[in-house]
Amino acid sequence: MTTIAEKDEGIIDGIKVERAGSYIVSHWEGRIYRVTADGESDLLIDSTVPGVLCADFEYLDGSSTIVVPTFYDNRLV
């Protein structure tokens, strides 16, 4: 195992690999990041509003679309 990036405290819930080699990483508390192989990260989605958490997500590489079911909010974003 090799550490490529460290994030805020919390629960990393899901990881998907992009065709370009970066990773899409979900933070259960409501954030989704893109992390490159060299450890650079960009915040893509921040839904840390109280009660709106990220459940397992799907990344559609062909259209660069992220589909996120919210945990307690009962919707897809």
PDB file with SEQRES, HELIX, SHEET and CRYST1 records, atoms N, CA, C and O in Angstrom:
SEQRES   1 A   77  MET THR THR ILE ALA GLU LYS ASP GLU GLY ILE ILE ASP          
SEQRES   2 A   77  GLY ILE LYS VAL GLU ARG ALA GLY SER TYR ILE VAL SER          
SEQRES   3 A   77  HIS TRP GLU GLY ARG ILE TYR ARG VAL THR ALA ASP GLY          
SEQRES   4 A   77  GLU SER ASP LEU LEU ILE ASP SER THR VAL PRO GLY VAL          
SEQRES   5 A   77  LEU CYS ALA ASP PHE GLU TYR LEU ASP GLY SER SER THR          
SEQRES   6 A   77  ILE VAL VAL PRO THR PHE TYR ASP ASN ARG LEU VAL              
SHEET    1 AA1 4 ILE A  12  VAL A  17  0                                        
SHEET    2 AA1 4 TYR A  23  HIS A  27 -1                                        
SHEET    3 AA1 4 ARG A  31  VAL A  35 -1                                        
SHEET    4 AA1 4 SER A  41  ASP A  46 -1                                        
SHEET    1 AA2 2 GLU A  58  LEU A  60  0                                        
SHEET    2 AA2 2 THR A  65  VAL A  67 -1                                        
CRYST1    1.000    1.000    1.000  90.00  90.00  90.00 P 1           1          
ATOM      1  N   MET A   1       0.833  -1.179   0.000  1.00  0.00           N  
ATOM      2  CA  MET A   1       0.000   0.000   0.000  1.00  0.00           C  
ATOM      3  C   MET A   1       0.875   1.238   0.000  1.00  0.00           C  
ATOM      4  O   MET A   1       1.948   1.267   0.602  1.00  0.00           O  
ATOM      5  N   THR A   2       0.389   2.257  -0.690  1.00  0.00           N  
ATOM      6  CA  THR A   2       1.090   3.527  -0.750  1.00  0.00           C  
ATOM      7  C   THR A   2       0.093   4.649  -0.513  1.00  0.00           C  
ATOM      8  O   THR A   2      -0.967   4.679  -1.139  1.00  0.00           O  
ATOM      9  N   THR A   3       0.420   5.571   0.381  1.00  0.00           N  
ATOM     10  CA  THR A   3      -0.424   6.737   0.611  1.00  0.00           C  
ATOM     11  C   THR A   3      -0.116   7.771  -0.460  1.00  0.00           C  
ATOM     12  O   THR A   3       1.038   8.153  -0.654  1.00  0.00           O  
ATOM     13  N   ILE A   4      -1.163   8.225  -1.159  1.00  0.00           N  
ATOM     14  CA  ILE A   4      -0.938   9.261  -2.170  1.00  0.00           C  
ATOM     15  C   ILE A   4      -1.527  10.601  -1.744  1.00  0.00           C  
ATOM     16  O   ILE A   4      -1.143  11.638  -2.283  1.00  0.00           O  
ATOM     17  N   ALA A   5      -2.460  10.598  -0.780  1.00  0.00           N  
ATOM     18  CA  ALA A   5      -3.065  11.853  -0.309  1.00  0.00           C  
ATOM     19  C   ALA A   5      -3.695  11.604   1.058  1.00  0.00           C  
ATOM     20  O   ALA A   5      -4.070  10.481   1.394  1.00  0.00           O  
ATOM     21  N   GLU A   6      -3.800  12.662   1.822  1.00  0.00           N  
ATOM     22  CA  GLU A   6      -4.493  12.596   3.100  1.00  0.00           C  
ATOM     23  C   GLU A   6      -5.587  13.652   3.092  1.00  0.00           C  
ATOM     24  O   GLU A   6      -5.385  14.766   2.609  1.00  0.00           O  
ATOM     25  N   LYS A   7      -6.745  13.296   3.631  1.00  0.00           N  
ATOM     26  CA  LYS A   7      -7.892  14.200   3.654  1.00  0.00           C  
ATOM     27  C   LYS A   7      -8.269  14.513   5.087  1.00  0.00           C  
ATOM     28  O   LYS A   7      -7.663  13.997   6.026  1.00  0.00           O  
ATOM     29  N   ASP A   8      -9.281  15.367   5.252  1.00  0.00           N  
ATOM     30  CA  ASP A   8      -9.790  15.713   6.568  1.00  0.00           C  
ATOM     31  C   ASP A   8     -10.265  14.463   7.291  1.00  0.00           C  
ATOM     32  O   ASP A   8     -10.527  13.432   6.673  1.00  0.00           O  
ATOM     33  N   GLU A   9     -10.372  14.572   8.616  1.00  0.00           N  
ATOM     34  CA  GLU A   9     -10.913  13.459   9.381  1.00  0.00           C  
ATOM     35  C   GLU A   9     -12.310  13.125   8.879  1.00  0.00           C  
ATOM     36  O   GLU A   9     -13.052  14.005   8.442  1.00  0.00           O  
ATOM     37  N   GLY A  10     -12.652  11.874   8.944  1.00  0.00           N  
ATOM     38  CA  GLY A  10     -13.963  11.431   8.500  1.00  0.00           C  
ATOM     39  C   GLY A  10     -13.846  10.080   7.837  1.00  0.00           C  
ATOM     40  O   GLY A  10     -12.830   9.397   7.968  1.00  0.00           O  
ATOM     41  N   ILE A  11     -14.880   9.700   7.131  1.00  0.00           N  
ATOM     42  CA  ILE A  11     -14.960   8.368   6.545  1.00  0.00           C  
ATOM     43  C   ILE A  11     -14.861   8.469   5.024  1.00  0.00           C  
ATOM     44  O   ILE A  11     -15.714   9.088   4.386  1.00  0.00           O  
ATOM     45  N   ILE A  12     -13.826   7.865   4.443  1.00  0.00           N  
ATOM     46  CA  ILE A  12     -13.741   7.737   2.992  1.00  0.00           C  
ATOM     47  C   ILE A  12     -14.665   6.579   2.621  1.00  0.00           C  
ATOM     48  O   ILE A  12     -14.474   5.448   3.067  1.00  0.00           O  
ATOM     49  N   ASP A  13     -15.666   6.880   1.800  1.00  0.00           N  
ATOM     50  CA  ASP A  13     -16.733   5.917   1.549  1.00  0.00           C  
ATOM     51  C   ASP A  13     -16.596   5.202   0.214  1.00  0.00           C  
ATOM     52  O   ASP A  13     -17.018   4.052   0.094  1.00  0.00           O  
ATOM     53  N   GLY A  14     -16.025   5.843  -0.779  1.00  0.00           N  
ATOM     54  CA  GLY A  14     -15.941   5.213  -2.085  1.00  0.00           C  
ATOM     55  C   GLY A  14     -14.803   5.775  -2.903  1.00  0.00           C  
ATOM     56  O   GLY A  14     -14.410   6.929  -2.735  1.00  0.00           O  
ATOM     57  N   ILE A  15     -14.269   4.939  -3.804  1.00  0.00           N  
ATOM     58  CA  ILE A  15     -13.187   5.350  -4.697  1.00  0.00           C  
ATOM     59  C   ILE A  15     -13.487   4.782  -6.074  1.00  0.00           C  
ATOM     60  O   ILE A  15     -13.787   3.597  -6.219  1.00  0.00           O  
ATOM     61  N   LYS A  16     -13.401   5.638  -7.081  1.00  0.00           N  
ATOM     62  CA  LYS A  16     -13.528   5.214  -8.477  1.00  0.00           C  
ATOM     63  C   LYS A  16     -12.303   5.730  -9.225  1.00  0.00           C  
ATOM     64  O   LYS A  16     -11.782   6.797  -8.898  1.00  0.00           O  
ATOM     65  N   VAL A  17     -11.845   4.993 -10.214  1.00  0.00           N  
ATOM     66  CA  VAL A  17     -10.693   5.394 -11.008  1.00  0.00           C  
ATOM     67  C   VAL A  17     -11.184   6.005 -12.310  1.00  0.00           C  
ATOM     68  O   VAL A  17     -12.014   5.421 -13.006  1.00  0.00           O  
ATOM     69  N   GLU A  18     -10.665   7.187 -12.637  1.00  0.00           N  
ATOM     70  CA  GLU A  18     -10.965   7.822 -13.925  1.00  0.00           C  
ATOM     71  C   GLU A  18     -10.063   7.234 -14.996  1.00  0.00           C  
ATOM     72  O   GLU A  18      -8.983   6.724 -14.699  1.00  0.00           O  
ATOM     73  N   ARG A  19     -10.502   7.306 -16.215  1.00  0.00           N  
ATOM     74  CA  ARG A  19      -9.716   6.814 -17.350  1.00  0.00           C  
ATOM     75  C   ARG A  19      -8.343   7.489 -17.396  1.00  0.00           C  
ATOM     76  O   ARG A  19      -7.364   6.858 -17.794  1.00  0.00           O  
ATOM     77  N   ALA A  20      -8.258   8.752 -16.997  1.00  0.00           N  
ATOM     78  CA  ALA A  20      -7.004   9.508 -17.040  1.00  0.00           C  
ATOM     79  C   ALA A  20      -6.051   9.125 -15.904  1.00  0.00           C  
ATOM     80  O   ALA A  20      -4.919   9.606 -15.865  1.00  0.00           O  
ATOM     81  N   GLY A  21      -6.497   8.266 -14.978  1.00  0.00           N  
ATOM     82  CA  GLY A  21      -5.620   7.812 -13.914  1.00  0.00           C  
ATOM     83  C   GLY A  21      -5.823   8.490 -12.575  1.00  0.00           C  
ATOM     84  O   GLY A  21      -5.186   8.107 -11.594  1.00  0.00           O  
ATOM     85  N   SER A  22      -6.691   9.484 -12.507  1.00  0.00           N  
ATOM     86  CA  SER A  22      -7.013  10.118 -11.232  1.00  0.00           C  
ATOM     87  C   SER A  22      -8.070   9.286 -10.516  1.00  0.00           C  
ATOM     88  O   SER A  22      -8.639   8.359 -11.091  1.00  0.00           O  
ATOM     89  N   TYR A  23      -8.323   9.622  -9.272  1.00  0.00           N  
ATOM     90  CA  TYR A  23      -9.315   8.926  -8.462  1.00  0.00           C  
ATOM     91  C   TYR A  23     -10.422   9.900  -8.063  1.00  0.00           C  
ATOM     92  O   TYR A  23     -10.147  11.060  -7.756  1.00  0.00           O  
ATOM     93  N   ILE A  24     -11.654   9.439  -8.066  1.00  0.00           N  
ATOM     94  CA  ILE A  24     -12.774  10.186  -7.510  1.00  0.00           C  
ATOM     95  C   ILE A  24     -13.025   9.544  -6.146  1.00  0.00           C  
ATOM     96  O   ILE A  24     -13.265   8.340  -6.054  1.00  0.00           O  
ATOM     97  N   VAL A  25     -12.970  10.356  -5.093  1.00  0.00           N  
ATOM     98  CA  VAL A  25     -13.035   9.840  -3.726  1.00  0.00           C  
ATOM     99  C   VAL A  25     -14.167  10.529  -2.984  1.00  0.00           C  
ATOM    100  O   VAL A  25     -14.250  11.757  -2.977  1.00  0.00           O  
ATOM    101  N   SER A  26     -15.042   9.745  -2.358  1.00  0.00           N  
ATOM    102  CA  SER A  26     -16.135  10.338  -1.593  1.00  0.00           C  
ATOM    103  C   SER A  26     -15.823  10.291  -0.104  1.00  0.00           C  
ATOM    104  O   SER A  26     -15.294   9.311   0.420  1.00  0.00           O  
ATOM    105  N   HIS A  27     -16.164  11.367   0.541  1.00  0.00           N  
ATOM    106  CA  HIS A  27     -16.005  11.552   1.983  1.00  0.00           C  
ATOM    107  C   HIS A  27     -17.432  11.530   2.516  1.00  0.00           C  
ATOM    108  O   HIS A  27     -18.223  12.411   2.181  1.00  0.00           O  
ATOM    109  N   TRP A  28     -17.777  10.541   3.339  1.00  0.00           N  
ATOM    110  CA  TRP A  28     -19.157  10.275   3.738  1.00  0.00           C  
ATOM    111  C   TRP A  28     -19.883  11.507   4.254  1.00  0.00           C  
ATOM    112  O   TRP A  28     -21.099  11.616   4.095  1.00  0.00           O  
ATOM    113  N   GLU A  29     -19.171  12.424   4.860  1.00  0.00           N  
ATOM    114  CA  GLU A  29     -19.784  13.613   5.433  1.00  0.00           C  
ATOM    115  C   GLU A  29     -20.346  14.563   4.367  1.00  0.00           C  
ATOM    116  O   GLU A  29     -21.052  15.513   4.705  1.00  0.00           O  
ATOM    117  N   GLY A  30     -20.042  14.318   3.085  1.00  0.00           N  
ATOM    118  CA  GLY A  30     -20.680  15.095   2.024  1.00  0.00           C  
ATOM    119  C   GLY A  30     -19.750  15.746   1.028  1.00  0.00           C  
ATOM    120  O   GLY A  30     -20.163  16.674   0.333  1.00  0.00           O  
ATOM    121  N   ARG A  31     -18.520  15.303   0.930  1.00  0.00           N  
ATOM    122  CA  ARG A  31     -17.587  15.885  -0.036  1.00  0.00           C  
ATOM    123  C   ARG A  31     -17.127  14.822  -1.032  1.00  0.00           C  
ATOM    124  O   ARG A  31     -16.997  13.646  -0.692  1.00  0.00           O  
ATOM    125  N   ILE A  32     -16.883  15.258  -2.267  1.00  0.00           N  
ATOM    126  CA  ILE A  32     -16.292  14.382  -3.272  1.00  0.00           C  
ATOM    127  C   ILE A  32     -15.108  15.115  -3.880  1.00  0.00           C  
ATOM    128  O   ILE A  32     -15.211  16.278  -4.270  1.00  0.00           O  
ATOM    129  N   TYR A  33     -13.976  14.414  -3.953  1.00  0.00           N  
ATOM    130  CA  TYR A  33     -12.729  14.983  -4.438  1.00  0.00           C  
ATOM    131  C   TYR A  33     -12.234  14.223  -5.658  1.00  0.00           C  
ATOM    132  O   TYR A  33     -12.556  13.051  -5.849  1.00  0.00           O  
ATOM    133  N   ARG A  34     -11.440  14.912  -6.488  1.00  0.00           N  
ATOM    134  CA  ARG A  34     -10.620  14.263  -7.512  1.00  0.00           C  
ATOM    135  C   ARG A  34      -9.198  14.299  -6.962  1.00  0.00           C  
ATOM    136  O   ARG A  34      -8.699  15.361  -6.591  1.00  0.00           O  
ATOM    137  N   VAL A  35      -8.548  13.145  -6.911  1.00  0.00           N  
ATOM    138  CA  VAL A  35      -7.180  13.043  -6.406  1.00  0.00           C  
ATOM    139  C   VAL A  35      -6.313  12.468  -7.514  1.00  0.00           C  
ATOM    140  O   VAL A  35      -6.601  11.393  -8.041  1.00  0.00           O  
ATOM    141  N   THR A  36      -5.248  13.187  -7.870  1.00  0.00           N  
ATOM    142  CA  THR A  36      -4.337  12.709  -8.908  1.00  0.00           C  
ATOM    143  C   THR A  36      -3.354  11.711  -8.306  1.00  0.00           C  
ATOM    144  O   THR A  36      -3.225  11.615  -7.086  1.00  0.00           O  
ATOM    145  N   ALA A  37      -2.667  10.974  -9.164  1.00  0.00           N  
ATOM    146  CA  ALA A  37      -1.693   9.981  -8.709  1.00  0.00           C  
ATOM    147  C   ALA A  37      -0.551  10.607  -7.924  1.00  0.00           C  
ATOM    148  O   ALA A  37       0.103   9.926  -7.134  1.00  0.00           O  
ATOM    149  N   ASP A  38      -0.302  11.909  -8.135  1.00  0.00           N  
ATOM    150  CA  ASP A  38       0.773  12.570  -7.378  1.00  0.00           C  
ATOM    151  C   ASP A  38       0.254  13.268  -6.115  1.00  0.00           C  
ATOM    152  O   ASP A  38       0.994  14.015  -5.475  1.00  0.00           O  
ATOM    153  N   GLY A  39      -1.015  13.029  -5.754  1.00  0.00           N  
ATOM    154  CA  GLY A  39      -1.548  13.511  -4.484  1.00  0.00           C  
ATOM    155  C   GLY A  39      -2.252  14.848  -4.502  1.00  0.00           C  
ATOM    156  O   GLY A  39      -2.748  15.284  -3.463  1.00  0.00           O  
ATOM    157  N   GLU A  40      -2.316  15.521  -5.646  1.00  0.00           N  
ATOM    158  CA  GLU A  40      -3.054  16.782  -5.747  1.00  0.00           C  
ATOM    159  C   GLU A  40      -4.550  16.479  -5.680  1.00  0.00           C  
ATOM    160  O   GLU A  40      -5.013  15.499  -6.264  1.00  0.00           O  
ATOM    161  N   SER A  41      -5.305  17.320  -4.971  1.00  0.00           N  
ATOM    162  CA  SER A  41      -6.747  17.063  -4.904  1.00  0.00           C  
ATOM    163  C   SER A  41      -7.546  18.336  -5.129  1.00  0.00           C  
ATOM    164  O   SER A  41      -7.122  19.435  -4.773  1.00  0.00           O  
ATOM    165  N   ASP A  42      -8.709  18.155  -5.729  1.00  0.00           N  
ATOM    166  CA  ASP A  42      -9.660  19.237  -5.987  1.00  0.00           C  
ATOM    167  C   ASP A  42     -11.006  18.818  -5.414  1.00  0.00           C  
ATOM    168  O   ASP A  42     -11.442  17.684  -5.612  1.00  0.00           O  
ATOM    169  N   LEU A  43     -11.659  19.720  -4.713  1.00  0.00           N  
ATOM    170  CA  LEU A  43     -13.006  19.474  -4.209  1.00  0.00           C  
ATOM    171  C   LEU A  43     -13.984  19.639  -5.368  1.00  0.00           C  
ATOM    172  O   LEU A  43     -14.056  20.711  -5.968  1.00  0.00           O  
ATOM    173  N   LEU A  44     -14.734  18.590  -5.687  1.00  0.00           N  
ATOM    174  CA  LEU A  44     -15.701  18.633  -6.785  1.00  0.00           C  
ATOM    175  C   LEU A  44     -17.106  18.937  -6.287  1.00  0.00           C  
ATOM    176  O   LEU A  44     -17.833  19.709  -6.913  1.00  0.00           O  
ATOM    177  N   ILE A  45     -17.494  18.336  -5.163  1.00  0.00           N  
ATOM    178  CA  ILE A  45     -18.839  18.492  -4.617  1.00  0.00           C  
ATOM    179  C   ILE A  45     -18.725  18.671  -3.111  1.00  0.00           C  
ATOM    180  O   ILE A  45     -17.971  17.961  -2.446  1.00  0.00           O  
ATOM    181  N   ASP A  46     -19.481  19.627  -2.578  1.00  0.00           N  
ATOM    182  CA  ASP A  46     -19.537  19.810  -1.125  1.00  0.00           C  
ATOM    183  C   ASP A  46     -21.001  19.906  -0.720  1.00  0.00           C  
ATOM    184  O   ASP A  46     -21.650  20.929  -0.942  1.00  0.00           O  
ATOM    185  N   SER A  47     -21.511  18.845  -0.131  1.00  0.00           N  
ATOM    186  CA  SER A  47     -22.911  18.834   0.308  1.00  0.00           C  
ATOM    187  C   SER A  47     -22.962  18.586   1.814  1.00  0.00           C  
ATOM    188  O   SER A  47     -23.765  17.784   2.291  1.00  0.00           O  
ATOM    189  N   THR A  48     -22.110  19.271   2.547  1.00  0.00           N  
ATOM    190  CA  THR A  48     -22.011  19.037   3.987  1.00  0.00           C  
ATOM    191  C   THR A  48     -23.092  19.760   4.786  1.00  0.00           C  
ATOM    192  O   THR A  48     -22.936  19.994   5.984  1.00  0.00           O  
ATOM    193  N   VAL A  49     -24.170  20.104   4.124  1.00  0.00           N  
ATOM    194  CA  VAL A  49     -25.319  20.677   4.810  1.00  0.00           C  
ATOM    195  C   VAL A  49     -25.800  19.644   5.827  1.00  0.00           C  
ATOM    196  O   VAL A  49     -25.847  18.456   5.508  1.00  0.00           O  
ATOM    197  N   PRO A  50     -26.156  20.059   7.032  1.00  0.00           N  
ATOM    198  CA  PRO A  50     -26.611  19.079   8.032  1.00  0.00           C  
ATOM    199  C   PRO A  50     -27.714  18.160   7.486  1.00  0.00           C  
ATOM    200  O   PRO A  50     -28.723  18.621   6.952  1.00  0.00           O  
ATOM    201  N   GLY A  51     -27.495  16.875   7.633  1.00  0.00           N  
ATOM    202  CA  GLY A  51     -28.491  15.899   7.196  1.00  0.00           C  
ATOM    203  C   GLY A  51     -28.368  15.446   5.761  1.00  0.00           C  
ATOM    204  O   GLY A  51     -29.107  14.553   5.346  1.00  0.00           O  
ATOM    205  N   VAL A  52     -27.450  16.033   4.966  1.00  0.00           N  
ATOM    206  CA  VAL A  52     -27.265  15.625   3.577  1.00  0.00           C  
ATOM    207  C   VAL A  52     -25.872  15.019   3.458  1.00  0.00           C  
ATOM    208  O   VAL A  52     -24.881  15.744   3.366  1.00  0.00           O  
ATOM    209  N   LEU A  53     -25.795  13.703   3.462  1.00  0.00           N  
ATOM    210  CA  LEU A  53     -24.522  12.993   3.410  1.00  0.00           C  
ATOM    211  C   LEU A  53     -24.409  12.249   2.088  1.00  0.00           C  
ATOM    212  O   LEU A  53     -25.417  12.014   1.421  1.00  0.00           O  
ATOM    213  N   CYS A  54     -23.198  11.877   1.707  1.00  0.00           N  
ATOM    214  CA  CYS A  54     -22.973  11.115   0.477  1.00  0.00           C  
ATOM    215  C   CYS A  54     -23.066   9.628   0.760  1.00  0.00           C  
ATOM    216  O   CYS A  54     -22.366   9.116   1.633  1.00  0.00           O  
ATOM    217  N   ALA A  55     -23.911   8.941   0.041  1.00  0.00           N  
ATOM    218  CA  ALA A  55     -23.894   7.485   0.060  1.00  0.00           C  
ATOM    219  C   ALA A  55     -22.964   7.041  -1.070  1.00  0.00           C  
ATOM    220  O   ALA A  55     -22.310   7.881  -1.688  1.00  0.00           O  
ATOM    221  N   ASP A  56     -22.894   5.750  -1.348  1.00  0.00           N  
ATOM    222  CA  ASP A  56     -22.041   5.276  -2.443  1.00  0.00           C  
ATOM    223  C   ASP A  56     -22.422   6.011  -3.718  1.00  0.00           C  
ATOM    224  O   ASP A  56     -23.605   6.215  -3.992  1.00  0.00           O  
ATOM    225  N   PHE A  57     -21.433   6.403  -4.490  1.00  0.00           N  
ATOM    226  CA  PHE A  57     -21.684   7.185  -5.696  1.00  0.00           C  
ATOM    227  C   PHE A  57     -21.315   6.370  -6.930  1.00  0.00           C  
ATOM    228  O   PHE A  57     -20.680   5.320  -6.832  1.00  0.00           O  
ATOM    229  N   GLU A  58     -21.721   6.868  -8.080  1.00  0.00           N  
ATOM    230  CA  GLU A  58     -21.330   6.271  -9.355  1.00  0.00           C  
ATOM    231  C   GLU A  58     -20.672   7.350 -10.197  1.00  0.00           C  
ATOM    232  O   GLU A  58     -21.147   8.484 -10.253  1.00  0.00           O  
ATOM    233  N   TYR A  59     -19.574   6.989 -10.853  1.00  0.00           N  
ATOM    234  CA  TYR A  59     -18.882   7.906 -11.755  1.00  0.00           C  
ATOM    235  C   TYR A  59     -18.973   7.348 -13.160  1.00  0.00           C  
ATOM    236  O   TYR A  59     -18.550   6.221 -13.417  1.00  0.00           O  
ATOM    237  N   LEU A  60     -19.530   8.143 -14.076  1.00  0.00           N  
ATOM    238  CA  LEU A  60     -19.677   7.750 -15.474  1.00  0.00           C  
ATOM    239  C   LEU A  60     -18.571   8.438 -16.261  1.00  0.00           C  
ATOM    240  O   LEU A  60     -18.709   9.595 -16.658  1.00  0.00           O  
ATOM    241  N   ASP A  61     -17.473   7.722 -16.485  1.00  0.00           N  
ATOM    242  CA  ASP A  61     -16.269   8.306 -17.077  1.00  0.00           C  
ATOM    243  C   ASP A  61     -16.520   8.859 -18.480  1.00  0.00           C  
ATOM    244  O   ASP A  61     -15.958   9.891 -18.844  1.00  0.00           O  
ATOM    245  N   GLY A  62     -17.342   8.196 -19.255  1.00  0.00           N  
ATOM    246  CA  GLY A  62     -17.591   8.644 -20.620  1.00  0.00           C  
ATOM    247  C   GLY A  62     -18.205  10.032 -20.708  1.00  0.00           C  
ATOM    248  O   GLY A  62     -17.960  10.758 -21.672  1.00  0.00           O  
ATOM    249  N   SER A  63     -19.005  10.410 -19.708  1.00  0.00           N  
ATOM    250  CA  SER A  63     -19.643  11.735 -19.716  1.00  0.00           C  
ATOM    251  C   SER A  63     -19.164  12.610 -18.561  1.00  0.00           C  
ATOM    252  O   SER A  63     -19.687  13.706 -18.355  1.00  0.00           O  
ATOM    253  N   SER A  64     -18.168  12.130 -17.803  1.00  0.00           N  
ATOM    254  CA  SER A  64     -17.635  12.859 -16.641  1.00  0.00           C  
ATOM    255  C   SER A  64     -18.748  13.288 -15.689  1.00  0.00           C  
ATOM    256  O   SER A  64     -18.769  14.421 -15.209  1.00  0.00           O  
ATOM    257  N   THR A  65     -19.673  12.363 -15.425  1.00  0.00           N  
ATOM    258  CA  THR A  65     -20.816  12.633 -14.557  1.00  0.00           C  
ATOM    259  C   THR A  65     -20.683  11.838 -13.264  1.00  0.00           C  
ATOM    260  O   THR A  65     -20.351  10.653 -13.279  1.00  0.00           O  
ATOM    261  N   ILE A  66     -20.949  12.510 -12.146  1.00  0.00           N  
ATOM    262  CA  ILE A  66     -20.982  11.852 -10.846  1.00  0.00           C  
ATOM    263  C   ILE A  66     -22.433  11.847 -10.375  1.00  0.00           C  
ATOM    264  O   ILE A  66     -23.079  12.894 -10.337  1.00  0.00           O  
ATOM    265  N   VAL A  67     -22.947  10.666 -10.014  1.00  0.00           N  
ATOM    266  CA  VAL A  67     -24.307  10.530  -9.502  1.00  0.00           C  
ATOM    267  C   VAL A  67     -24.190  10.131  -8.029  1.00  0.00           C  
ATOM    268  O   VAL A  67     -23.572   9.121  -7.691  1.00  0.00           O  
ATOM    269  N   VAL A  68     -24.799  10.951  -7.158  1.00  0.00           N  
ATOM    270  CA  VAL A  68     -24.668  10.731  -5.719  1.00  0.00           C  
ATOM    271  C   VAL A  68     -26.044  10.581  -5.082  1.00  0.00           C  
ATOM    272  O   VAL A  68     -26.837  11.522  -5.109  1.00  0.00           O  
ATOM    273  N   PRO A  69     -26.345   9.410  -4.508  1.00  0.00           N  
ATOM    274  CA  PRO A  69     -27.546   9.311  -3.696  1.00  0.00           C  
ATOM    275  C   PRO A  69     -27.239   9.918  -2.322  1.00  0.00           C  
ATOM    276  O   PRO A  69     -26.237   9.575  -1.694  1.00  0.00           O  
ATOM    277  N   THR A  70     -28.093  10.807  -1.873  1.00  0.00           N  
ATOM    278  CA  THR A  70     -27.883  11.386  -0.543  1.00  0.00           C  
ATOM    279  C   THR A  70     -28.326  10.373   0.502  1.00  0.00           C  
ATOM    280  O   THR A  70     -29.214   9.560   0.247  1.00  0.00           O  
ATOM    281  N   PHE A  71     -27.722  10.420   1.655  1.00  0.00           N  
ATOM    282  CA  PHE A  71     -27.947   9.389   2.647  1.00  0.00           C  
ATOM    283  C   PHE A  71     -29.276   9.562   3.382  1.00  0.00           C  
ATOM    284  O   PHE A  71     -30.038   8.603   3.507  1.00  0.00           O  
ATOM    285  N   TYR A  72     -29.563  10.760   3.866  1.00  0.00           N  
ATOM    286  CA  TYR A  72     -30.800  10.991   4.605  1.00  0.00           C  
ATOM    287  C   TYR A  72     -31.786  11.896   3.860  1.00  0.00           C  
ATOM    288  O   TYR A  72     -32.921  12.075   4.302  1.00  0.00           O  
ATOM    289  N   ASP A  73     -31.355  12.464   2.735  1.00  0.00           N  
ATOM    290  CA  ASP A  73     -32.180  13.448   2.032  1.00  0.00           C  
ATOM    291  C   ASP A  73     -33.076  12.813   0.972  1.00  0.00           C  
ATOM    292  O   ASP A  73     -33.932  13.495   0.408  1.00  0.00           O  
ATOM    293  N   ASN A  74     -32.896  11.506   0.685  1.00  0.00           N  
ATOM    294  CA  ASN A  74     -33.768  10.763  -0.209  1.00  0.00           C  
ATOM    295  C   ASN A  74     -33.853  11.334  -1.617  1.00  0.00           C  
ATOM    296  O   ASN A  74     -34.946  11.506  -2.157  1.00  0.00           O  
ATOM    297  N   ARG A  75     -32.680  11.634  -2.224  1.00  0.00           N  
ATOM    298  CA  ARG A  75     -32.646  12.114  -3.597  1.00  0.00           C  
ATOM    299  C   ARG A  75     -31.303  11.826  -4.228  1.00  0.00           C  
ATOM    300  O   ARG A  75     -30.351  11.465  -3.536  1.00  0.00           O  
ATOM    301  N   LEU A  76     -31.219  11.983  -5.542  1.00  0.00           N  
ATOM    302  CA  LEU A  76     -29.969  11.870  -6.294  1.00  0.00           C  
ATOM    303  C   LEU A  76     -29.506  13.264  -6.676  1.00  0.00           C  
ATOM    304  O   LEU A  76     -30.315  14.117  -7.040  1.00  0.00           O  
ATOM    305  N   VAL A  77     -28.205  13.494  -6.593  1.00  0.00           N  
ATOM    306  CA  VAL A  77     -27.644  14.778  -7.044  1.00  0.00           C  
ATOM    307  C   VAL A  77     -26.514  14.508  -7.993  1.00  0.00           C  
ATOM    308  O   VAL A  77     -25.894  15.444  -8.498  1.00  0.00           O  
TER     309      VAL A  77                                                      
END                                                                             
